[in-house]
Amino acid sequence: GKKGGKPLDEKRRGELSTIQLGARFKRATALMDEKKYEDAAKLFIQAVDDDPKVEFADKALNNAAFCYQQAFRFESAIKLYERLFTQYPQSPLADTSVFLVGFSAEKAFDFDKAIDRYELLVDKYVQSPKRADALFNLAHALERLQRYSEAQKAYVHYAQTFPDKEDAPAMLFTGALVAERTKNWKQEIADLTDYVRRFKRNEKEKERIVLAYLKIGLAF
């Protein structure tokens, strides 16, 4: 009789599997382009579930999350962004996924979760282009929850880390106002003195500089 074919070795089986997963990724991308978001998301997720080590796993999760956003399934999208940065922390998409979880949580009025995620991004992804936005949002979310001591630190941290940003003076000044609100006069004076030192030559800050000197005098 005819001889049976040789069994596939591990490497060959792996190559076939990768080709099949790649084809599924392409099909999912085509569905996404056709705006068939639910179907696309399922295929992207299946590809990762079948082989979590496949080279495009992080991109597939990111695309699936995007699809769920487009389908207004925000909770599902958040879970996938969480999965992305948890399973693939070294991915170039990880920092953006952390930010989007924080942003989505904030929109859903889950400020504790938003703060947690923004802090993670600020502390862990120091090179991230999203870091300034995360720190900005973190400061405001902390203030909204009346966690004034932490909010004050976040406002000042922003101004000191991104001194060339246009809103840096306003952030540092706001930090001082938060300290004033909690009657922490020593901190208010320190922040206002720092503000004056950094921005006294900034033409746009003229009025606020005068106010800062006035507040320093009142705080003593």
C-alpha positions as CSV (number, residue, x, y, z in Angstrom):
1,G,0.0,0.0,0.0
2,K,0.9,3.7,-0.1
3,K,3.1,5.0,2.6
4,G,1.6,7.6,4.8
5,G,3.0,11.1,4.8
6,K,5.6,12.1,7.4
7,P,4.1,13.6,10.5
8,L,4.7,17.4,10.7
9,D,7.6,18.4,12.9
10,E,7.0,21.0,15.6
11,K,8.7,23.8,13.6
12,R,6.6,23.1,10.5
13,R,3.4,22.9,12.5
14,G,4.3,26.3,14.1
15,E,4.9,27.8,10.7
16,L,1.5,26.6,9.5
17,S,-0.2,27.8,12.6
18,T,1.4,31.3,12.1
19,I,0.2,31.4,8.5
20,Q,-3.3,30.5,9.6
21,L,-3.3,33.1,12.3
22,G,-1.9,35.7,9.9
23,A,-4.7,34.9,7.5
24,R,-7.2,35.4,10.3
25,F,-5.7,38.7,11.2
26,K,-6.0,39.8,7.6
27,R,-9.6,38.7,7.5
28,A,-10.3,40.6,10.7
29,T,-8.6,43.7,9.3
30,A,-10.8,43.5,6.2
31,L,-13.9,43.2,8.3
32,M,-12.8,46.2,10.4
33,D,-12.3,48.2,7.2
34,E,-15.9,47.2,6.2
35,K,-17.0,48.6,9.5
36,K,-18.2,45.1,10.6
37,Y,-16.7,45.8,14.0
38,E,-18.2,43.0,16.2
39,D,-17.2,40.3,13.7
40,A,-13.7,41.8,13.3
41,A,-13.2,42.0,17.1
42,K,-14.1,38.3,17.6
43,L,-11.5,37.3,14.9
44,F,-8.8,39.4,16.4
45,I,-9.4,38.0,19.9
46,Q,-9.5,34.4,18.5
47,A,-6.1,34.8,16.9
48,V,-4.6,35.9,20.3
49,D,-6.4,33.2,22.2
50,D,-5.1,30.5,19.8
51,D,-1.5,31.7,20.2
52,P,-0.8,34.4,22.8
53,K,2.9,34.5,21.6
54,V,2.0,35.3,17.9
55,E,4.0,38.4,16.9
56,F,1.0,40.6,16.2
57,A,-0.9,39.7,19.4
58,D,-0.7,43.2,20.9
59,K,-1.8,44.8,17.6
60,A,-4.7,42.3,17.4
61,L,-5.9,43.2,20.9
62,N,-5.5,46.9,20.2
63,N,-7.6,46.6,17.0
64,A,-10.2,44.5,18.8
65,A,-10.5,47.2,21.5
66,F,-10.9,49.9,18.8
67,C,-13.6,47.8,17.1
68,Y,-15.6,47.5,20.4
69,Q,-15.2,51.2,20.9
70,Q,-16.7,51.8,17.4
71,A,-19.5,49.4,18.3
72,F,-20.1,51.4,21.6
73,R,-19.1,48.4,23.7
74,F,-16.9,50.4,26.0
75,E,-16.6,47.9,28.8
76,S,-15.4,45.3,26.4
77,A,-12.9,47.7,24.9
78,I,-11.6,48.6,28.4
79,K,-11.1,44.9,29.3
80,L,-9.0,44.4,26.1
81,Y,-6.9,47.5,26.7
82,E,-6.3,46.2,30.2
83,R,-5.3,42.8,28.8
84,L,-3.0,44.4,26.3
85,F,-0.8,46.2,28.8
86,T,-1.0,43.4,31.3
87,Q,0.0,40.6,28.9
88,Y,2.3,42.7,26.8
89,P,3.9,45.4,29.0
90,Q,6.8,45.8,26.6
91,S,4.6,46.5,23.6
92,P,4.9,49.9,21.9
93,L,1.1,50.1,22.2
94,A,1.1,49.4,26.0
95,D,1.3,53.0,27.2
96,T,-1.5,54.2,25.0
97,S,-3.7,51.3,26.2
98,V,-3.0,52.3,29.8
99,F,-4.0,55.9,29.0
100,L,-7.2,54.9,27.2
101,V,-8.3,52.8,30.2
102,G,-7.7,55.8,32.4
103,F,-9.5,58.1,30.0
104,S,-12.5,55.7,29.5
105,A,-12.8,55.2,33.3
106,E,-12.8,58.9,33.8
107,K,-15.6,59.3,31.2
108,A,-17.5,56.6,33.1
109,F,-17.0,58.6,36.4
110,D,-14.8,55.8,37.8
111,F,-12.2,58.3,39.1
112,D,-10.4,55.9,41.4
113,K,-9.7,53.6,38.5
114,A,-8.7,56.5,36.2
115,I,-6.3,57.8,38.9
116,D,-4.8,54.3,39.3
117,R,-4.1,54.0,35.5
118,Y,-2.8,57.5,35.1
119,E,-0.4,56.9,37.9
120,L,0.8,53.7,36.3
121,L,1.5,55.5,33.1
122,V,3.3,58.4,34.7
123,D,5.5,56.1,36.9
124,K,6.2,53.2,34.5
125,Y,6.2,54.7,31.0
126,V,8.5,57.7,31.4
127,Q,9.2,58.0,27.7
128,S,5.6,57.8,26.7
129,P,4.2,60.7,24.6
130,K,1.0,60.3,26.6
131,R,2.7,61.0,29.9
132,A,2.0,64.7,30.0
133,D,-1.7,64.1,29.2
134,A,-1.9,61.4,31.9
135,L,-0.3,63.7,34.5
136,F,-2.6,66.6,33.6
137,N,-5.7,64.4,33.9
138,L,-4.4,62.8,37.1
139,A,-4.0,66.2,38.8
140,H,-7.6,67.2,37.9
141,A,-9.1,63.8,38.8
142,L,-7.4,63.9,42.3
143,E,-8.7,67.4,42.9
144,R,-12.2,66.3,41.8
145,L,-12.0,63.6,44.5
146,Q,-10.9,66.2,47.0
147,R,-7.6,64.4,47.5
148,Y,-6.0,67.8,47.7
149,S,-2.5,66.9,49.0
150,E,-2.0,64.4,46.1
151,A,-3.5,66.8,43.6
152,Q,-1.2,69.6,44.7
153,K,1.8,67.3,44.1
154,A,0.5,66.2,40.7
155,Y,0.0,69.8,39.5
156,V,3.5,70.8,40.6
157,H,5.0,67.6,39.2
158,Y,3.5,68.5,35.8
159,A,4.9,72.0,35.8
160,Q,8.4,70.8,36.8
161,T,8.4,67.8,34.4
162,F,7.1,69.8,31.4
163,P,8.2,73.4,32.0
164,D,8.1,74.3,28.3
165,K,4.4,73.4,27.9
166,E,2.1,76.3,27.4
167,D,-0.1,75.3,30.4
168,A,2.9,74.7,32.8
169,P,2.5,78.1,34.5
170,A,-1.2,77.6,35.1
171,M,-0.6,74.1,36.5
172,L,2.0,75.3,39.0
173,F,-0.3,78.2,40.0
174,T,-3.2,75.8,40.4
175,G,-1.0,73.7,42.6
176,A,-0.5,76.7,44.9
177,L,-4.2,77.4,45.0
178,V,-4.9,73.8,46.0
179,A,-2.4,74.2,48.9
180,E,-4.2,77.4,49.8
181,R,-7.5,75.6,49.9
182,T,-6.2,73.2,52.6
183,K,-4.6,76.1,54.5
184,N,-1.1,74.6,53.8
185,W,0.4,78.1,53.8
186,K,4.0,76.8,53.8
187,Q,3.4,74.7,50.6
188,E,1.4,77.6,49.0
189,I,4.4,80.0,49.5
190,A,6.8,77.4,48.2
191,D,4.8,76.8,45.0
192,L,4.1,80.5,44.4
193,T,7.8,81.3,44.9
194,D,8.7,78.6,42.5
195,Y,6.1,79.9,40.0
196,V,7.5,83.5,40.2
197,R,11.0,82.3,39.8
198,R,10.2,80.2,36.7
199,F,7.8,82.4,34.9
200,K,8.4,86.0,35.9
201,R,9.8,86.7,32.4
202,N,6.8,85.2,30.7
203,E,4.8,88.1,29.2
204,K,1.5,86.1,29.3
205,E,1.9,85.6,33.1
206,K,2.1,89.3,34.1
207,E,-1.3,89.5,35.9
208,R,-0.8,86.2,37.6
209,I,2.7,87.2,38.8
210,V,1.2,90.2,40.5
211,L,-1.5,88.0,42.1
212,A,1.2,85.5,43.2
213,Y,3.2,88.2,45.0
214,L,0.0,89.4,46.7
215,K,-0.9,85.8,47.8
216,I,2.7,85.3,49.1
217,G,2.3,88.4,51.3
218,L,-1.1,87.2,52.6
219,A,0.1,83.7,53.3
220,F,3.0,84.9,55.6
